[in-house]
Each structure stands twice: as structure tokens, then as C-alpha cells.
Amino acid sequence: MNSVHWGALAPNLAAAAGAALAVLLITFAVAVRRGLHRIVDIAWGIAFTAVATVTFLLSAGHGDDGRRLVVLAATALWGLRLAAHIAHRSRGHGEDPRYTALLAKAPGNQKWYALRTVYLLQAALVWLISLPVQIASYSTAPLGPLAVCGITLWAAGLLFETVGDHQLARFKADPHNRGRIMDRGLWAWTRHPNYFGDSLLWWGLYLIACTSWPTAAAALISPVTMTLLLTVGSGKRLLENHMAHRPGFADYVARTSGFLPLPPRRPRSRTGG
């Protein structure tokens, strides 16, 4: 059964792209003025919130109001919490080493290189990953069991991400932990509880959008792309490359799951049998 107003969704795709692009271009202008490109990380969650808000307004009269409200609230709560967390975490710090290394490779003007490889790319990713939010908002089907499963998965992901961020912030706030590897709480079960939670909640948003086989197929690229970004893209891979030289990190990697939460592995015995 076709439960989505595809004709009404089409102009929304363009409006969502415009919203994401506007947020990232404004961020680019601020970053250039301040000489600090790390603020683009704050704009990530804000851009998703902008897309969800524009979609909610344009989908009025085209989709089920309950589903529209759920995806707006879910996206905005996640996006604004993430933006606030990153803003607080980066306060008083200089440029992120990732962006310093990236801009050092610029073949020409660093400013325009950053625009192409960071800001425009992130705007495109926001649009692509937000497809479940856009599609769900134009679905006429009322919330059902699959949507409830999606909401539950989203809530579990947000909780995992929030608790992981809070535990890490408390650990870093203690001067006695300076230079040490965080391996407590959720961080004893996965090296990236925040990334795992991020992935989980986007799979939840995907389930909320799945009201028919066409919607399931159209929206699938979103959680797949987000998960790949977090595991082999700019998330886990780059962070672990940056941390590889830190004392104790190799032992932490040996006993702790890289992404999915699993019981810590016991260290191997060094004695022969």
C-alpha cells in the first residue's frame, strides 16, 4: 500500500537541502571569521533540526500528525542535545587536530578547500541521512507497532549516547585522570558508546519511517550511511588513529569491543601451558 504523498514530498526534498545548506554556509562564514573550523561539529545537529523543522511545516496536511510530531521531536531533541554537548566540550579549545591536518593537505586556498570538503559535504550528508525524517512526515499511516519499536530503539540510542558522553565528561573533569584512558561504565563495554548510541537512534528513526516496502527501501540509505560514517568514516577510525599513541590504549583495544557493546574480554595469559 502506498502510504506516502510522494508528490508533496518531492518539493520538500529541495527545501530540506536548502535548509541544511543554509546552516552549513552560515557556519562556514562564522568559522572563517573566527579562524576556527571545529564549530562545524556544532552545526551538525543544528542542521538536522533545521531540516526536521522545515519538513514538519511543509508536511502539514500531507502526513499523519502523530508521526510528524514524533520525528520532529526525536530529531530536534537529538540534534540540539548533541550541538549543546559539543559546544560545551569545545569551549576554550583551539582548532581540532582533524581539521588542522585536513587543511594542511589543501592543494590551494584553504578556505575554499574547507568549504568543499567539509561544509558542502556535511550539508549533503545531512540531507541524505535525514531521509527517514522527511519520508515519515509525509506518511498518512498512523503510528503502529513498528513505529513503537522505532521509538524504543531511538530512546535506547539517545540514552546510550547521553550516558556515554556524561561518563566521559566526568572522567575528564577529574585532574587525576589526565593522560589516562577512559575504560569505565559503558566505556568498558564499547570503545565508542556515543557513536553506537548515535547509530542505534537513527535505525530507530528508520523504523518509524517504514510504513511500506517503498518507504523502507527509500529510507534504508540513511542508517546505513550514518553507521558507516561512525565506524569506518570520520568517527571511530579517525579518533582511534589520533589516540593510538596514548599509553594503555593498545591494551584497552585488546579487551574492549570496538563498537557493539560486549562484555570486556579477559587479558590473555602470558604464561605458557
Secondary structure as the mmCIF struct_conf table of DSSP 4:
data_model
#
loop_
_struct_conf.conf_type_id
_struct_conf.id
_struct_conf.beg_label_comp_id
_struct_conf.beg_label_asym_id
_struct_conf.beg_label_seq_id
_struct_conf.end_label_comp_id
_struct_conf.end_label_asym_id
_struct_conf.end_label_seq_id
STRN STRN1 VAL A 4 VAL A 4
HELX_RH_AL_P HELX_RH_AL_P1 TRP A 6 ARG A 34
TURN_TY1_P TURN_TY1_P1 GLY A 35 GLY A 35
HELX_RH_3T_P HELX_RH_3T_P1 HIS A 37 ILE A 39
HELX_RH_AL_P HELX_RH_AL_P2 VAL A 40 LEU A 58
TURN_TY1_P TURN_TY1_P2 SER A 59 HIS A 62
BEND BEND1 GLY A 63 GLY A 63
HELX_RH_AL_P HELX_RH_AL_P3 ASP A 65 SER A 90
TURN_TY1_P TURN_TY1_P3 ARG A 91 GLY A 92
HELX_RH_AL_P HELX_RH_AL_P4 PRO A 97 ALA A 104
TURN_TY1_P TURN_TY1_P4 LYS A 105 LYS A 105
BEND BEND2 PRO A 107 GLY A 108
HELX_RH_AL_P HELX_RH_AL_P5 GLN A 110 ALA A 114
HELX_RH_PI_P HELX_RH_PI_P1 LEU A 115 LEU A 120
HELX_RH_AL_P HELX_RH_AL_P6 LEU A 121 ILE A 129
TURN_TY1_P TURN_TY1_P5 SER A 130 SER A 130
HELX_RH_AL_P HELX_RH_AL_P7 LEU A 131 SER A 137
TURN_TY1_P TURN_TY1_P6 TYR A 138 TYR A 138
STRN STRN2 SER A 139 SER A 139
BEND BEND3 ALA A 141 ALA A 141
HELX_LH_PP_P HELX_LH_PP_P1 PRO A 142 LEU A 143
HELX_RH_AL_P HELX_RH_AL_P8 PRO A 145 ALA A 173
BEND BEND4 ASP A 174 ASP A 174
HELX_RH_3T_P HELX_RH_3T_P2 PRO A 175 ASN A 177
TURN_TY1_P TURN_TY1_P7 ARG A 178 GLY A 179
BEND BEND5 ARG A 184 ARG A 184
HELX_RH_3T_P HELX_RH_3T_P3 GLY A 185 ALA A 188
TURN_TY1_P TURN_TY1_P8 TRP A 189 TRP A 189
STRN STRN3 THR A 190 THR A 190
BEND BEND6 ARG A 191 ARG A 191
HELX_RH_AL_P HELX_RH_AL_P9 PRO A 193 ALA A 209
BEND BEND7 THR A 211 SER A 212
HELX_RH_AL_P HELX_RH_AL_P10 TRP A 213 ALA A 219
TURN_TY1_P TURN_TY1_P9 LEU A 220 LEU A 220
HELX_RH_AL_P HELX_RH_AL_P11 ILE A 221 THR A 231
TURN_TY1_P TURN_TY1_P10 VAL A 232 VAL A 232
BEND BEND8 GLY A 233 GLY A 233
TURN_TY1_P TURN_TY1_P11 SER A 234 GLY A 235
HELX_RH_AL_P HELX_RH_AL_P12 LYS A 236 MET A 243
TURN_TY1_P TURN_TY1_P12 ALA A 244 HIS A 245
BEND BEND9 ARG A 246 ARG A 246
TURN_TY1_P TURN_TY1_P13 PRO A 247 GLY A 248
HELX_RH_AL_P HELX_RH_AL_P13 PHE A 249 ARG A 255
BEND BEND10 THR A 256 THR A 256
STRN STRN4 SER A 257 SER A 257
BEND BEND11 GLY A 258 LEU A 260
HELX_LH_PP_P HELX_LH_PP_P2 PRO A 263 SER A 269
BEND BEND12 THR A 271 THR A 271
#
